[in-house]
Amino acid sequence: MKFTKMHGTGNDYVFVNCLEENVEDPPTLARRISDRHTGVGGDGLILIRSSERAAIRMEMYNADGSRAQMCGNGIRCVAKYAYDRDLTREPIIPIDTDDGVKTARCTLSGGRVDTVRIDMGKPRFAPGDVPVKIEGDAVIDAPIEINGRTLQMTCVSMGNPHAVIFVDSLDGIAVADDGSAIERHSMFPDRVNTHFVKVVSRRRVEVLTWERGSGRTQACGTGVSAVLAAGARTNRTDRSITARVEGGELELQWSDDDTIFMTGPAVEVFTGNWPG
């Protein structure tokens, strides 16, 4: 089975073109191929399929085999894969996902995709949309008790669930301990992605991420979109920011029509053949 390893700001996935390859058991393949010791290594598996309502379809699985609705860094790579391999020759590419059709606008360099701007959709704050088991219209700076401490979180859905925690400093943040505890907290029935955020200025933030099903990752596209929504909603940031993640930087804008746009790189690392 042919595969391609790609990443967006260090958030790396194994991509399989299911227009040419057959994947019968995606969750099992995701666990095996994502293993960084015995597999190809990555934060998960992304399958590229045909779609009746868009140019192509993205189907995503976390490293533990669980299904995810959307991936902001992964979808940029899907756009690059599709354009660079002539699945489409249009630089504006509608891509079908489990969170609806997203539009990718590609910027080219030397005839190949370099960066991609993604329509990430509208942030949702209602607890039932996240989902999170808290009463009210929105979860804004709400307390959560983990590992003997109380933190303040703002919850946002960008197609998948996010808990955004603003901190004074990222030094000493126990991303794995706190992130895993929050991921499986009883108030999150579908688990949750967690982001620890330092606001550097109203237009710049720094983010550390723990993703459900994958652990600590160098970036999360839906996550930084949630960070922008949470920061602007709580008046900590403007509606246009640069997010510094462990794998680089992403540009985000929250438009007047309530849509969040994210711009960042898409990089192909290598191709290969998976024997199993």
N, C-alpha and C positions, 0 to 999 in steps of 0.2 A: 504494500500500500504506500503510495507516494504521499509525503507530507511536506509542509513548509513551516519553518520556525520563524516567527515574526514578533516584534514588540512595538509598543507605543509608550514612550517614556519609561522603559524598563518593565512595563507590565506585559509579560511574555506569554504567548500561547502557541500551541501546535495547531496548524490549520490543515484541514483535509478537504479537497475539492470533491464533493459527493456527486457532482455531475459526471465524474470519471471513476470514482472509487465507491465501494459499498462498505458502509459501516453498520453492522447488524446490532451491536450492543454498545452504544455510545458511552453510557456511564462506566462500564468496565474498561473500555479503551481509555477514557479520560483518566481514570486512576492509574492505569499502567503506563501510559505514554507521558503523563505529567510528572512522574517520579523523577526527581533530580539525581538519583543514584543509579537506578536500574532502567530508566526510560530515557526519553529525549530530554525531558525537563521543561517545566513551564507552570504557569498559574492556572492552566486549564486547557481544554480542547474546544476548538471552534470549527464547526462544520459549515461548509458553503453549499447551499442547496438551491434548487430552482424555486421560483415563486410565481404565483398567479397574479399578484398585485404589485410587484416591484421587479427591478432588474434581477435581483438575487435575494437569497435569504440567508441570514446568519442564525445558527443554532449553537448555543453556548453551554458548556459544562465546566463546572469548577474542578479543581484538582481532586476533590474527594468524590467526584462523579455526580454531584447534585446539579440540577438544571438551574440556570440563571436567566432572567428575563432579558437582560440588556448588558452591554459592556462598551463603555465609551472608548477605551483604548483599542479594544478588539475590533470594533466596527470601523475604525480608521484603517486598520490593517486589511480588513475585508475589502474596503474600497480600493486600496492600493493593489491588492491581489487581483481584483476584478479588472481594473484598468490596465495594469502592467501585463496581464496575460490575455488581453483582448476578449474577456467575457463581455465587456462593453467598451466602446470608444468614446463615450460621453463623460466629460469630467464632473458632471453633476449626476450623482447616482442615487436613486431611491433604493433603500435596503430594508427588506422585511425582517422584523424581529418579533420576539414574543411580547414586546411592548409597543407594537405597531410599526408603521413604516417610518424610517428616519432618512433624512436627506444628507448625503455626503457631498461636499463641494471640494474638489481636489485642486491643489496647486502643484504644477508640474515643474520639474527640473531635468533638463536633458531628455525630455520625452517620457519621463517616469514620474510617478506620484511621490512628492516630497512631504508635504503637509496636507492635512484634511480638516475642514471645518464641518462639524456635525450639528445638526438640529437635534438637541437632546430632549426636546419636549418641554412640558410645563411641570414645575415642581408641585407636589401634592403634600399638604401638611395635615390633612384630616387623619386622625389616628387609625380609622378603618382602612385608609388607603395605604398606610405604611407597610404592614399593620403593626400597631403597638397597643397594648392593653392599658390605655389611660383614658379617662373620661375628658371630654371637652372638644373644642373645635380644632385645636392644634396643640402640639407638645413643644413648647418654647421654654428653654432653660429650665426644664423639669428635673427634679432630683432622681438619681439612680444610685442605689447602694451596691457597691461591688468591692470585694477584697477588703472589707472593713472600712471603706471610705465612701463618702457621698460626693458624686460628681453631678454637674449640670449638663443636660443634653437637650439638643433640639433635633426632632425627628422629621425626616423628609423622605418621600418616595420619589425616585427618578425612574420608575419602572421596577426597581428593586429597593429594598429598605435600607435607610442610612440613619445612624445616630452620630450627630456632630457635637463634639465636645471642645469648647474653647478653653485654652489654658494660657497662663502667663509665659510659660517656657516649655519647650519640648525636651529640654535636658532632663534625663532621668525618667522619662515616660516609659512605663513597663508595657510596651505595645502588645506583646504576646500575652502576658498575664491578664491585663485589663481588657484587651480586645477580645480574647477568647471567653472571658467571663461575661462580657456584655453580649457577645454573639449568641450565647445560649441562655441568657437571662429569661426567666419565665414570662416576662411581659412582651417578649417578641416571639409570636407563634411560628414565624417562618425564619427565625434567626435574623441577624442584622449585620450589616457592615458598619465598622466604627472608624471615625476619623478624629484624630487629635490635632487641633488647629491653633497655631499662634498667629495672631494678627500683627503683621509688621507695620502696615499702614492701611488706610482705607482702600487702597488699590493693590495690596500685596499681602498674601498669606503664605505660611509654611505648613505642610500637612504630613502627618504620619498615618498610615492606613493599616487596618486589619480587616481582611475580607472574609466573609463567611464562606466556608468551604475551601479556601485557599491559604488562609493565614496572612502573614505579613507580606505585603506586596509593595513594589516601588511606586505604584501609581494606581489610581482608580478613577476612570473618567466620569462615571455616574456619581462617584463620591465627591469629586471636586465640584461637580455641578450642584450637589446637595450643599456643599460648603458655601458656595456663592449664595444659594437661596437662603441658607440659615444666617449667613453674615449680613446680608442686606435686610432680611426680615427683622433682625434684632438690632439694626442700625450700627453694626460693628464695621461694615464695609460698604463701599459703593456697589453699584450694580454691574460694574465692569472691573475685573481683577485679574492679576497674574497669580497662579497657584504654583508654588515651588514644592514639588514632590521629590521623593528620593531618587527618581529616575530622570528628573529634568524639570521643565516648566510647561504649563498649559495656560492658554488664554481663554477667559470666560466672559461672556456678556449675557445679561438678563434683559431682554428686549421689552419694549413697552407693551407688546402683545402677550407677555408672560412666558415667552419661549426662551430657554437657555441655549446658547450656542457655545461650543467648545472647539478650540483650534489647537492642533498639536501634530507632532511628527508620526510617521508610520515607517517602520524599518524592517526590511527582510534580512534575516540572519543567515539561514542556510536551508537547503532542501535535502531530502533523504528518502529512504525506503524503510518502512516499519515491517518487520517480518511477521509479527503476530496478528 
